[in-house]
Amino acid sequence: MKRWFLAVDWCGKGRQGIFCDINGNASGKETQHTEDEIWEILGTFTLILNPQSIELSKDELKEYHKFYPLAEYSTQYGIACKE
């Protein structure tokens, strides 16, 4: 079963990953994120994070395990990327 996760790419630098908290928890959902939901989650940082909603299986999600904290979120949130 696949779920939808919020993928971000900080300033379009090519390091796309899954938006998650410092513990690696990414909240997936059954349906694709709407623009309003993305704005609610990311706030004004939506403009620099180039977000998109992507569909991943549990195994595909496990590939995103390298955490990069985002100073914009006091390093409590960040991007989980593939190696």
PyMOL Python script that loads the backbone (N, CA, C, O; Angstrom):
from pymol import cmd

cmd.read_pdbstr("""\
ATOM      1  N   MET A   1       0.841  -1.177   0.000  1.00  0.00           N
ATOM      2  CA  MET A   1       0.000   0.000   0.000  1.00  0.00           C
ATOM      3  C   MET A   1       0.893   1.250   0.000  1.00  0.00           C
ATOM      4  O   MET A   1       1.875   1.320   0.739  1.00  0.00           O
ATOM      5  N   LYS A   2       0.548   2.202  -0.812  1.00  0.00           N
ATOM      6  CA  LYS A   2       1.313   3.443  -0.888  1.00  0.00           C
ATOM      7  C   LYS A   2       0.574   4.565  -0.180  1.00  0.00           C
ATOM      8  O   LYS A   2      -0.651   4.559  -0.064  1.00  0.00           O
ATOM      9  N   ARG A   3       1.368   5.542   0.294  1.00  0.00           N
ATOM     10  CA  ARG A   3       0.819   6.738   0.932  1.00  0.00           C
ATOM     11  C   ARG A   3       1.503   7.946   0.313  1.00  0.00           C
ATOM     12  O   ARG A   3       2.536   7.814  -0.343  1.00  0.00           O
ATOM     13  N   TRP A   4       0.936   9.104   0.519  1.00  0.00           N
ATOM     14  CA  TRP A   4       1.475  10.348  -0.016  1.00  0.00           C
ATOM     15  C   TRP A   4       2.292  11.062   1.053  1.00  0.00           C
ATOM     16  O   TRP A   4       1.849  11.203   2.193  1.00  0.00           O
ATOM     17  N   PHE A   5       3.495  11.513   0.677  1.00  0.00           N
ATOM     18  CA  PHE A   5       4.389  12.221   1.587  1.00  0.00           C
ATOM     19  C   PHE A   5       4.802  13.544   0.962  1.00  0.00           C
ATOM     20  O   PHE A   5       4.767  13.719  -0.256  1.00  0.00           O
ATOM     21  N   LEU A   6       5.192  14.466   1.825  1.00  0.00           N
ATOM     22  CA  LEU A   6       5.596  15.783   1.364  1.00  0.00           C
ATOM     23  C   LEU A   6       7.090  15.771   1.052  1.00  0.00           C
ATOM     24  O   LEU A   6       7.920  15.645   1.952  1.00  0.00           O
ATOM     25  N   ALA A   7       7.420  15.903  -0.221  1.00  0.00           N
ATOM     26  CA  ALA A   7       8.815  15.964  -0.662  1.00  0.00           C
ATOM     27  C   ALA A   7       9.191  17.421  -0.867  1.00  0.00           C
ATOM     28  O   ALA A   7       8.410  18.203  -1.409  1.00  0.00           O
ATOM     29  N   VAL A   8      10.392  17.781  -0.430  1.00  0.00           N
ATOM     30  CA  VAL A   8      10.865  19.158  -0.565  1.00  0.00           C
ATOM     31  C   VAL A   8      12.275  19.162  -1.146  1.00  0.00           C
ATOM     32  O   VAL A   8      13.011  18.182  -1.032  1.00  0.00           O
ATOM     33  N   ASP A   9      12.633  20.265  -1.759  1.00  0.00           N
ATOM     34  CA  ASP A   9      13.965  20.461  -2.334  1.00  0.00           C
ATOM     35  C   ASP A   9      14.384  21.885  -1.990  1.00  0.00           C
ATOM     36  O   ASP A   9      13.973  22.836  -2.655  1.00  0.00           O
ATOM     37  N   TRP A  10      15.206  22.030  -0.945  1.00  0.00           N
ATOM     38  CA  TRP A  10      15.585  23.340  -0.423  1.00  0.00           C
ATOM     39  C   TRP A  10      16.239  24.191  -1.507  1.00  0.00           C
ATOM     40  O   TRP A  10      17.305  23.855  -2.021  1.00  0.00           O
ATOM     41  N   CYS A  11      15.583  25.292  -1.841  1.00  0.00           N
ATOM     42  CA  CYS A  11      16.058  26.251  -2.854  1.00  0.00           C
ATOM     43  C   CYS A  11      16.330  25.603  -4.205  1.00  0.00           C
ATOM     44  O   CYS A  11      17.132  26.125  -4.980  1.00  0.00           O
ATOM     45  N   GLY A  12      15.692  24.492  -4.506  1.00  0.00           N
ATOM     46  CA  GLY A  12      15.865  23.843  -5.796  1.00  0.00           C
ATOM     47  C   GLY A  12      17.287  23.384  -6.061  1.00  0.00           C
ATOM     48  O   GLY A  12      17.738  23.395  -7.207  1.00  0.00           O
ATOM     49  N   LYS A  13      18.002  22.978  -5.012  1.00  0.00           N
ATOM     50  CA  LYS A  13      19.406  22.594  -5.150  1.00  0.00           C
ATOM     51  C   LYS A  13      19.605  21.124  -5.513  1.00  0.00           C
ATOM     52  O   LYS A  13      20.737  20.640  -5.544  1.00  0.00           O
ATOM     53  N   GLY A  14      18.530  20.424  -5.782  1.00  0.00           N
ATOM     54  CA  GLY A  14      18.647  19.043  -6.230  1.00  0.00           C
ATOM     55  C   GLY A  14      18.764  18.008  -5.132  1.00  0.00           C
ATOM     56  O   GLY A  14      19.054  16.847  -5.417  1.00  0.00           O
ATOM     57  N   ARG A  15      18.550  18.390  -3.897  1.00  0.00           N
ATOM     58  CA  ARG A  15      18.594  17.436  -2.797  1.00  0.00           C
ATOM     59  C   ARG A  15      17.167  17.220  -2.303  1.00  0.00           C
ATOM     60  O   ARG A  15      16.793  17.663  -1.217  1.00  0.00           O
ATOM     61  N   GLN A  16      16.388  16.534  -3.118  1.00  0.00           N
ATOM     62  CA  GLN A  16      14.997  16.301  -2.746  1.00  0.00           C
ATOM     63  C   GLN A  16      14.925  15.231  -1.674  1.00  0.00           C
ATOM     64  O   GLN A  16      15.621  14.218  -1.732  1.00  0.00           O
ATOM     65  N   GLY A  17      14.077  15.473  -0.703  1.00  0.00           N
ATOM     66  CA  GLY A  17      13.873  14.516   0.361  1.00  0.00           C
ATOM     67  C   GLY A  17      12.490  14.664   0.948  1.00  0.00           C
ATOM     68  O   GLY A  17      11.691  15.487   0.503  1.00  0.00           O
ATOM     69  N   ILE A  18      12.223  13.865   1.939  1.00  0.00           N
ATOM     70  CA  ILE A  18      10.919  13.861   2.598  1.00  0.00           C
ATOM     71  C   ILE A  18      10.980  14.768   3.819  1.00  0.00           C
ATOM     72  O   ILE A  18      11.893  14.654   4.636  1.00  0.00           O
ATOM     73  N   PHE A  19      10.020  15.656   3.942  1.00  0.00           N
ATOM     74  CA  PHE A  19       9.935  16.548   5.094  1.00  0.00           C
ATOM     75  C   PHE A  19       9.551  15.725   6.313  1.00  0.00           C
ATOM     76  O   PHE A  19       8.553  15.004   6.292  1.00  0.00           O
ATOM     77  N   CYS A  20      10.347  15.831   7.382  1.00  0.00           N
ATOM     78  CA  CYS A  20      10.092  15.035   8.585  1.00  0.00           C
ATOM     79  C   CYS A  20      10.621  15.750   9.820  1.00  0.00           C
ATOM     80  O   CYS A  20      11.312  16.764   9.717  1.00  0.00           O
ATOM     81  N   ASP A  21      10.285  15.206  10.998  1.00  0.00           N
ATOM     82  CA  ASP A  21      10.811  15.797  12.229  1.00  0.00           C
ATOM     83  C   ASP A  21      12.198  15.232  12.514  1.00  0.00           C
ATOM     84  O   ASP A  21      12.689  14.372  11.782  1.00  0.00           O
ATOM     85  N   ILE A  22      12.820  15.717  13.573  1.00  0.00           N
ATOM     86  CA  ILE A  22      14.192  15.336  13.916  1.00  0.00           C
ATOM     87  C   ILE A  22      14.338  13.833  14.185  1.00  0.00           C
ATOM     88  O   ILE A  22      15.439  13.291  14.087  1.00  0.00           O
ATOM     89  N   ASN A  23      13.241  13.164  14.522  1.00  0.00           N
ATOM     90  CA  ASN A  23      13.265  11.727  14.773  1.00  0.00           C
ATOM     91  C   ASN A  23      13.000  10.908  13.518  1.00  0.00           C
ATOM     92  O   ASN A  23      12.944   9.679  13.572  1.00  0.00           O
ATOM     93  N   GLY A  24      12.835  11.595  12.381  1.00  0.00           N
ATOM     94  CA  GLY A  24      12.591  10.902  11.123  1.00  0.00           C
ATOM     95  C   GLY A  24      11.145  10.569  10.853  1.00  0.00           C
ATOM     96  O   GLY A  24      10.840   9.832   9.916  1.00  0.00           O
ATOM     97  N   ASN A  25      10.249  11.102  11.661  1.00  0.00           N
ATOM     98  CA  ASN A  25       8.824  10.836  11.466  1.00  0.00           C
ATOM     99  C   ASN A  25       8.262  11.723  10.362  1.00  0.00           C
ATOM    100  O   ASN A  25       8.243  12.948  10.474  1.00  0.00           O
ATOM    101  N   ALA A  26       7.813  11.085   9.310  1.00  0.00           N
ATOM    102  CA  ALA A  26       7.167  11.787   8.199  1.00  0.00           C
ATOM    103  C   ALA A  26       5.710  11.356   8.188  1.00  0.00           C
ATOM    104  O   ALA A  26       5.411  10.162   8.196  1.00  0.00           O
ATOM    105  N   SER A  27       4.823  12.308   8.171  1.00  0.00           N
ATOM    106  CA  SER A  27       3.417  11.937   8.192  1.00  0.00           C
ATOM    107  C   SER A  27       2.883  11.809   6.773  1.00  0.00           C
ATOM    108  O   SER A  27       2.826  12.776   6.013  1.00  0.00           O
ATOM    109  N   GLY A  28       2.500  10.599   6.450  1.00  0.00           N
ATOM    110  CA  GLY A  28       1.897  10.311   5.159  1.00  0.00           C
ATOM    111  C   GLY A  28       0.386  10.356   5.260  1.00  0.00           C
ATOM    112  O   GLY A  28      -0.187  10.333   6.349  1.00  0.00           O
ATOM    113  N   LYS A  29      -0.235  10.421   4.112  1.00  0.00           N
ATOM    114  CA  LYS A  29      -1.699  10.430   4.089  1.00  0.00           C
ATOM    115  C   LYS A  29      -2.198   9.637   2.903  1.00  0.00           C
ATOM    116  O   LYS A  29      -1.431   9.300   2.002  1.00  0.00           O
ATOM    117  N   GLU A  30      -3.464   9.345   2.905  1.00  0.00           N
ATOM    118  CA  GLU A  30      -4.078   8.498   1.880  1.00  0.00           C
ATOM    119  C   GLU A  30      -4.235   9.198   0.538  1.00  0.00           C
ATOM    120  O   GLU A  30      -4.284   8.541  -0.502  1.00  0.00           O
ATOM    121  N   THR A  31      -4.315  10.525   0.554  1.00  0.00           N
ATOM    122  CA  THR A  31      -4.532  11.288  -0.670  1.00  0.00           C
ATOM    123  C   THR A  31      -3.418  12.302  -0.869  1.00  0.00           C
ATOM    124  O   THR A  31      -2.699  12.647   0.069  1.00  0.00           O
ATOM    125  N   GLN A  32      -3.286  12.767  -2.087  1.00  0.00           N
ATOM    126  CA  GLN A  32      -2.263  13.749  -2.410  1.00  0.00           C
ATOM    127  C   GLN A  32      -2.505  15.043  -1.639  1.00  0.00           C
ATOM    128  O   GLN A  32      -3.652  15.437  -1.428  1.00  0.00           O
ATOM    129  N   HIS A  33      -1.424  15.706  -1.215  1.00  0.00           N
ATOM    130  CA  HIS A  33      -1.529  16.973  -0.490  1.00  0.00           C
ATOM    131  C   HIS A  33      -2.067  18.067  -1.419  1.00  0.00           C
ATOM    132  O   HIS A  33      -1.683  18.151  -2.586  1.00  0.00           O
ATOM    133  N   THR A  34      -2.942  18.885  -0.892  1.00  0.00           N
ATOM    134  CA  THR A  34      -3.416  20.041  -1.642  1.00  0.00           C
ATOM    135  C   THR A  34      -2.475  21.212  -1.386  1.00  0.00           C
ATOM    136  O   THR A  34      -1.661  21.163  -0.464  1.00  0.00           O
ATOM    137  N   GLU A  35      -2.580  22.252  -2.186  1.00  0.00           N
ATOM    138  CA  GLU A  35      -1.755  23.446  -1.972  1.00  0.00           C
ATOM    139  C   GLU A  35      -2.016  24.046  -0.594  1.00  0.00           C
ATOM    140  O   GLU A  35      -1.084  24.501   0.069  1.00  0.00           O
ATOM    141  N   ASP A  36      -3.264  24.050  -0.161  1.00  0.00           N
ATOM    142  CA  ASP A  36      -3.596  24.585   1.161  1.00  0.00           C
ATOM    143  C   ASP A  36      -2.960  23.761   2.274  1.00  0.00           C
ATOM    144  O   ASP A  36      -2.464  24.324   3.250  1.00  0.00           O
ATOM    145  N   GLU A  37      -2.967  22.447   2.145  1.00  0.00           N
ATOM    146  CA  GLU A  37      -2.352  21.583   3.157  1.00  0.00           C
ATOM    147  C   GLU A  37      -0.830  21.791   3.201  1.00  0.00           C
ATOM    148  O   GLU A  37      -0.232  21.832   4.275  1.00  0.00           O
ATOM    149  N   ILE A  38      -0.223  21.919   2.030  1.00  0.00           N
ATOM    150  CA  ILE A  38       1.221  22.158   1.981  1.00  0.00           C
ATOM    151  C   ILE A  38       1.549  23.473   2.667  1.00  0.00           C
ATOM    152  O   ILE A  38       2.506  23.548   3.437  1.00  0.00           O
ATOM    153  N   TRP A  39       0.768  24.506   2.398  1.00  0.00           N
ATOM    154  CA  TRP A  39       0.993  25.814   3.023  1.00  0.00           C
ATOM    155  C   TRP A  39       0.816  25.719   4.537  1.00  0.00           C
ATOM    156  O   TRP A  39       1.566  26.336   5.293  1.00  0.00           O
ATOM    157  N   GLU A  40      -0.173  24.948   4.973  1.00  0.00           N
ATOM    158  CA  GLU A  40      -0.419  24.791   6.410  1.00  0.00           C
ATOM    159  C   GLU A  40       0.758  24.095   7.101  1.00  0.00           C
ATOM    160  O   GLU A  40       1.102  24.444   8.231  1.00  0.00           O
ATOM    161  N   ILE A  41       1.375  23.121   6.441  1.00  0.00           N
ATOM    162  CA  ILE A  41       2.489  22.371   7.017  1.00  0.00           C
ATOM    163  C   ILE A  41       3.781  23.185   6.990  1.00  0.00           C
ATOM    164  O   ILE A  41       4.495  23.245   7.991  1.00  0.00           O
ATOM    165  N   LEU A  42       4.085  23.807   5.857  1.00  0.00           N
ATOM    166  CA  LEU A  42       5.376  24.470   5.671  1.00  0.00           C
ATOM    167  C   LEU A  42       5.354  25.972   5.907  1.00  0.00           C
ATOM    168  O   LEU A  42       6.404  26.579   6.116  1.00  0.00           O
ATOM    169  N   GLY A  43       4.189  26.571   5.877  1.00  0.00           N
ATOM    170  CA  GLY A  43       4.088  28.020   6.058  1.00  0.00           C
ATOM    171  C   GLY A  43       4.811  28.770   4.951  1.00  0.00           C
ATOM    172  O   GLY A  43       4.835  28.328   3.803  1.00  0.00           O
ATOM    173  N   THR A  44       5.400  29.907   5.303  1.00  0.00           N
ATOM    174  CA  THR A  44       6.053  30.748   4.298  1.00  0.00           C
ATOM    175  C   THR A  44       7.275  30.081   3.677  1.00  0.00           C
ATOM    176  O   THR A  44       7.725  30.496   2.609  1.00  0.00           O
ATOM    177  N   PHE A  45       7.817  29.055   4.327  1.00  0.00           N
ATOM    178  CA  PHE A  45       8.976  28.357   3.775  1.00  0.00           C
ATOM    179  C   PHE A  45       8.617  27.524   2.544  1.00  0.00           C
ATOM    180  O   PHE A  45       9.492  26.973   1.876  1.00  0.00           O
ATOM    181  N   THR A  46       7.322  27.441   2.256  1.00  0.00           N
ATOM    182  CA  THR A  46       6.879  26.787   1.025  1.00  0.00           C
ATOM    183  C   THR A  46       7.603  27.382  -0.174  1.00  0.00           C
ATOM    184  O   THR A  46       7.927  26.676  -1.129  1.00  0.00           O
ATOM    185  N   LEU A  47       7.852  28.676  -0.119  1.00  0.00           N
ATOM    186  CA  LEU A  47       8.470  29.383  -1.244  1.00  0.00           C
ATOM    187  C   LEU A  47       9.895  28.922  -1.533  1.00  0.00           C
ATOM    188  O   LEU A  47      10.318  28.947  -2.689  1.00  0.00           O
ATOM    189  N   ILE A  48      10.646  28.504  -0.518  1.00  0.00           N
ATOM    190  CA  ILE A  48      12.035  28.088  -0.751  1.00  0.00           C
ATOM    191  C   ILE A  48      12.217  26.571  -0.732  1.00  0.00           C
ATOM    192  O   ILE A  48      13.301  26.077  -1.041  1.00  0.00           O
ATOM    193  N   LEU A  49      11.179  25.834  -0.377  1.00  0.00           N
ATOM    194  CA  LEU A  49      11.309  24.378  -0.272  1.00  0.00           C
ATOM    195  C   LEU A  49      10.805  23.622  -1.500  1.00  0.00           C
ATOM    196  O   LEU A  49      10.974  22.406  -1.580  1.00  0.00           O
ATOM    197  N   ASN A  50      10.200  24.307  -2.443  1.00  0.00           N
ATOM    198  CA  ASN A  50       9.728  23.667  -3.687  1.00  0.00           C
ATOM    199  C   ASN A  50       9.011  22.337  -3.416  1.00  0.00           C
ATOM    200  O   ASN A  50       9.422  21.307  -3.950  1.00  0.00           O
ATOM    201  N   PRO A  51       7.954  22.338  -2.600  1.00  0.00           N
ATOM    202  CA  PRO A  51       7.316  21.094  -2.195  1.00  0.00           C
ATOM    203  C   PRO A  51       6.470  20.444  -3.286  1.00  0.00           C
ATOM    204  O   PRO A  51       5.959  21.095  -4.197  1.00  0.00           O
ATOM    205  N   GLN A  52       6.353  19.143  -3.144  1.00  0.00           N
ATOM    206  CA  GLN A  52       5.416  18.384  -3.953  1.00  0.00           C
ATOM    207  C   GLN A  52       4.981  17.167  -3.160  1.00  0.00           C
ATOM    208  O   GLN A  52       5.710  16.686  -2.292  1.00  0.00           O
ATOM    209  N   SER A  53       3.813  16.681  -3.453  1.00  0.00           N
ATOM    210  CA  SER A  53       3.290  15.498  -2.790  1.00  0.00           C
ATOM    211  C   SER A  53       3.638  14.294  -3.657  1.00  0.00           C
ATOM    212  O   SER A  53       3.276  14.238  -4.832  1.00  0.00           O
ATOM    213  N   ILE A  54       4.353  13.319  -3.059  1.00  0.00           N
ATOM    214  CA  ILE A  54       4.735  12.135  -3.825  1.00  0.00           C
ATOM    215  C   ILE A  54       4.220  10.876  -3.134  1.00  0.00           C
ATOM    216  O   ILE A  54       4.069  10.833  -1.913  1.00  0.00           O
ATOM    217  N   GLU A  55       3.959   9.873  -3.929  1.00  0.00           N
ATOM    218  CA  GLU A  55       3.415   8.624  -3.429  1.00  0.00           C
ATOM    219  C   GLU A  55       4.542   7.598  -3.274  1.00  0.00           C
ATOM    220  O   GLU A  55       5.296   7.344  -4.213  1.00  0.00           O
ATOM    221  N   LEU A  56       4.644   7.017  -2.082  1.00  0.00           N
ATOM    222  CA  LEU A  56       5.699   6.052  -1.789  1.00  0.00           C
ATOM    223  C   LEU A  56       5.149   4.848  -1.036  1.00  0.00           C
ATOM    224  O   LEU A  56       4.209   4.965  -0.250  1.00  0.00           O
ATOM    225  N   SER A  57       5.748   3.695  -1.288  1.00  0.00           N
ATOM    226  CA  SER A  57       5.437   2.508  -0.494  1.00  0.00           C
ATOM    227  C   SER A  57       6.284   2.561   0.776  1.00  0.00           C
ATOM    228  O   SER A  57       7.167   3.410   0.894  1.00  0.00           O
ATOM    229  N   LYS A  58       6.028   1.679   1.708  1.00  0.00           N
ATOM    230  CA  LYS A  58       6.803   1.620   2.944  1.00  0.00           C
ATOM    231  C   LYS A  58       8.279   1.339   2.636  1.00  0.00           C
ATOM    232  O   LYS A  58       9.162   1.937   3.251  1.00  0.00           O
ATOM    233  N   ASP A  59       8.546   0.443   1.699  1.00  0.00           N
ATOM    234  CA  ASP A  59       9.929   0.124   1.331  1.00  0.00           C
ATOM    235  C   ASP A  59      10.615   1.309   0.651  1.00  0.00           C
ATOM    236  O   ASP A  59      11.789   1.572   0.910  1.00  0.00           O
ATOM    237  N   GLU A  60       9.905   2.016  -0.204  1.00  0.00           N
ATOM    238  CA  GLU A  60      10.478   3.195  -0.860  1.00  0.00           C
ATOM    239  C   GLU A  60      10.791   4.281   0.166  1.00  0.00           C
ATOM    240  O   GLU A  60      11.819   4.950   0.064  1.00  0.00           O
ATOM    241  N   LEU A  61       9.925   4.460   1.142  1.00  0.00           N
ATOM    242  CA  LEU A  61      10.128   5.468   2.179  1.00  0.00           C
ATOM    243  C   LEU A  61      11.390   5.167   2.995  1.00  0.00           C
ATOM    244  O   LEU A  61      12.098   6.089   3.400  1.00  0.00           O
ATOM    245  N   LYS A  62      11.671   3.897   3.236  1.00  0.00           N
ATOM    246  CA  LYS A  62      12.849   3.501   4.013  1.00  0.00           C
ATOM    247  C   LYS A  62      14.162   3.944   3.352  1.00  0.00           C
ATOM    248  O   LYS A  62      15.182   4.068   4.031  1.00  0.00           O
ATOM    249  N   GLU A  63      14.145   4.179   2.048  1.00  0.00           N
ATOM    250  CA  GLU A  63      15.352   4.614   1.339  1.00  0.00           C
ATOM    251  C   GLU A  63      15.761   6.034   1.738  1.00  0.00           C
ATOM    252  O   GLU A  63      16.912   6.423   1.543  1.00  0.00           O
ATOM    253  N   TYR A  64      14.830   6.805   2.292  1.00  0.00           N
ATOM    254  CA  TYR A  64      15.096   8.184   2.711  1.00  0.00           C
ATOM    255  C   TYR A  64      15.503   8.160   4.187  1.00  0.00           C
ATOM    256  O   TYR A  64      14.642   8.251   5.063  1.00  0.00           O
ATOM    257  N   HIS A  65      16.781   8.041   4.469  1.00  0.00           N
ATOM    258  CA  HIS A  65      17.205   7.873   5.857  1.00  0.00           C
ATOM    259  C   HIS A  65      18.325   8.823   6.301  1.00  0.00           C
ATOM    260  O   HIS A  65      18.686   8.815   7.477  1.00  0.00           O
ATOM    261  N   LYS A  66      18.868   9.617   5.428  1.00  0.00           N
ATOM    262  CA  LYS A  66      19.910  10.589   5.798  1.00  0.00           C
ATOM    263  C   LYS A  66      19.232  11.912   6.126  1.00  0.00           C
ATOM    264  O   LYS A  66      18.647  12.543   5.245  1.00  0.00           O
ATOM    265  N   PHE A  67      19.305  12.344   7.396  1.00  0.00           N
ATOM    266  CA  PHE A  67      18.580  13.532   7.861  1.00  0.00           C
ATOM    267  C   PHE A  67      19.431  14.790   7.750  1.00  0.00           C
ATOM    268  O   PHE A  67      20.579  14.816   8.192  1.00  0.00           O
ATOM    269  N   TYR A  68      18.860  15.825   7.161  1.00  0.00           N
ATOM    270  CA  TYR A  68      19.476  17.150   7.080  1.00  0.00           C
ATOM    271  C   TYR A  68      18.539  18.132   7.772  1.00  0.00           C
ATOM    272  O   TYR A  68      17.457  18.410   7.256  1.00  0.00           O
ATOM    273  N   PRO A  69      18.931  18.663   8.930  1.00  0.00           N
ATOM    274  CA  PRO A  69      18.059  19.601   9.640  1.00  0.00           C
ATOM    275  C   PRO A  69      17.931  20.924   8.879  1.00  0.00           C
ATOM    276  O   PRO A  69      18.846  21.340   8.169  1.00  0.00           O
ATOM    277  N   LEU A  70      16.800  21.558   9.042  1.00  0.00           N
ATOM    278  CA  LEU A  70      16.558  22.862   8.428  1.00  0.00           C
ATOM    279  C   LEU A  70      16.565  23.931   9.507  1.00  0.00           C
ATOM    280  O   LEU A  70      15.750  23.896  10.428  1.00  0.00           O
ATOM    281  N   ALA A  71      17.482  24.875   9.394  1.00  0.00           N
ATOM    282  CA  ALA A  71      17.582  25.966  10.365  1.00  0.00           C
ATOM    283  C   ALA A  71      16.285  26.761  10.426  1.00  0.00           C
ATOM    284  O   ALA A  71      15.949  27.330  11.465  1.00  0.00           O
ATOM    285  N   GLU A  72      15.562  26.800   9.321  1.00  0.00           N
ATOM    286  CA  GLU A  72      14.291  27.536   9.272  1.00  0.00           C
ATOM    287  C   GLU A  72      13.276  26.988  10.278  1.00  0.00           C
ATOM    288  O   GLU A  72      12.350  27.693  10.679  1.00  0.00           O
ATOM    289  N   TYR A  73      13.453  25.748  10.676  1.00  0.00           N
ATOM    290  CA  TYR A  73      12.555  25.106  11.642  1.00  0.00           C
ATOM    291  C   TYR A  73      13.296  24.777  12.932  1.00  0.00           C
ATOM    292  O   TYR A  73      12.982  23.785  13.590  1.00  0.00           O
ATOM    293  N   SER A  74      14.273  25.598  13.300  1.00  0.00           N
ATOM    294  CA  SER A  74      15.074  25.426  14.523  1.00  0.00           C
ATOM    295  C   SER A  74      15.658  24.021  14.622  1.00  0.00           C
ATOM    296  O   SER A  74      15.797  23.478  15.718  1.00  0.00           O
ATOM    297  N   THR A  75      15.994  23.442  13.493  1.00  0.00           N
ATOM    298  CA  THR A  75      16.548  22.092  13.341  1.00  0.00           C
ATOM    299  C   THR A  75      15.655  20.986  13.926  1.00  0.00           C
ATOM    300  O   THR A  75      16.084  19.838  14.042  1.00  0.00           O
ATOM    301  N   GLN A  76      14.429  21.331  14.288  1.00  0.00           N
ATOM    302  CA  GLN A  76      13.488  20.315  14.790  1.00  0.00           C
ATOM    303  C   GLN A  76      12.825  19.565  13.638  1.00  0.00           C
ATOM    304  O   GLN A  76      12.260  18.490  13.838  1.00  0.00           O
ATOM    305  N   TYR A  77      12.892  20.129  12.441  1.00  0.00           N
ATOM    306  CA  TYR A  77      12.379  19.502  11.231  1.00  0.00           C
ATOM    307  C   TYR A  77      13.456  19.588  10.169  1.00  0.00           C
ATOM    308  O   TYR A  77      14.348  20.433  10.233  1.00  0.00           O
ATOM    309  N   GLY A  78      13.360  18.716   9.210  1.00  0.00           N
ATOM    310  CA  GLY A  78      14.351  18.731   8.148  1.00  0.00           C
ATOM    311  C   GLY A  78      13.937  17.865   6.990  1.00  0.00           C
ATOM    312  O   GLY A  78      12.758  17.587   6.772  1.00  0.00           O
ATOM    313  N   ILE A  79      14.951  17.445   6.252  1.00  0.00           N
ATOM    314  CA  ILE A  79      14.734  16.657   5.051  1.00  0.00           C
ATOM    315  C   ILE A  79      15.437  15.314   5.205  1.00  0.00           C
ATOM    316  O   ILE A  79      16.630  15.263   5.501  1.00  0.00           O
ATOM    317  N   ALA A  80      14.707  14.245   5.008  1.00  0.00           N
ATOM    318  CA  ALA A  80      15.299  12.897   4.979  1.00  0.00           C
ATOM    319  C   ALA A  80      15.540  12.557   3.516  1.00  0.00           C
ATOM    320  O   ALA A  80      14.606  12.503   2.716  1.00  0.00           O
ATOM    321  N   CYS A  81      16.826  12.325   3.170  1.00  0.00           N
ATOM    322  CA  CYS A  81      17.213  12.091   1.778  1.00  0.00           C
ATOM    323  C   CYS A  81      17.728  10.671   1.605  1.00  0.00           C
ATOM    324  O   CYS A  81      18.032   9.973   2.573  1.00  0.00           O
ATOM    325  N   LYS A  82      17.815  10.268   0.349  1.00  0.00           N
ATOM    326  CA  LYS A  82      18.475   9.009   0.018  1.00  0.00           C
ATOM    327  C   LYS A  82      19.973   9.243   0.080  1.00  0.00           C
ATOM    328  O   LYS A  82      20.428  10.381  -0.037  1.00  0.00           O
ATOM    329  N   GLU A  83      20.731   8.199   0.258  1.00  0.00           N
ATOM    330  CA  GLU A  83      22.211   8.320   0.252  1.00  0.00           C
ATOM    331  C   GLU A  83      22.689   8.722  -1.118  1.00  0.00           C
ATOM    332  O   GLU A  83      23.892   8.876  -1.332  1.00  0.00           O
TER     333      GLU A  83
END
""", "prot")
cmd.dss("prot")
cmd.show_as("cartoon", "prot")
cmd.util.cbc("prot")
cmd.orient("prot")
